[in-house]
Amino acid sequence: MTRDRVSEARKAIQDNAASLGITTAYISTLVDTFYDRIRVDEVLGPIFNDAIGDNWDVHLPRMKAFWASVTLNAGLYSGKPVEAHRKHSETIESQHFDRWLAIFQQTLHDTAPTPETPAYFMIRAERIANRLKLALFGTSDLGAPRYD
């Protein structure tokens, strides 16, 4: 793909996201609200708090860059999600991803700027969760999306 086509494709993705109200400001709100909920969740809270410790001020900007890259094709994130999660494979279980997705979906419904925004994110979130499950546990829930 030529540089012009890459630029055109990136702009089309960004324009589509913008039409859904997805901006870096919304992503910041989403990530902050979501992780506020994760931190107090009785199941996921201890896992995340143990893994991240006092480094939330590092983790949150990284997650904002991740979601901007995923939804806006912003190219801001250069991490390795599988490796990051594999470090915690002693405490992460497959069903934790389902709970993560449920909290993420509820946060989207509570904060979304348009009715279409949750589906845009959830398609990507489920795909990511399935890839992580496959990499960590050798299984995934590939198939029809579960969001409503």
Protein Blocks (a to p, Z undefined) as FASTA:
>chain_A
ZZklmmmmmmmmmmmmmmnopafklmmmmmmmmmmmmmmpmklmmmmmmmnmmmlmmmmm
mmmmmmmmmmnonopaccdfklmmmmmmmmpcfklmmmmmmmmmmmmmmmombfklmmmm
mmmmmmmmmmmmmmmnopacedcdfbZZ
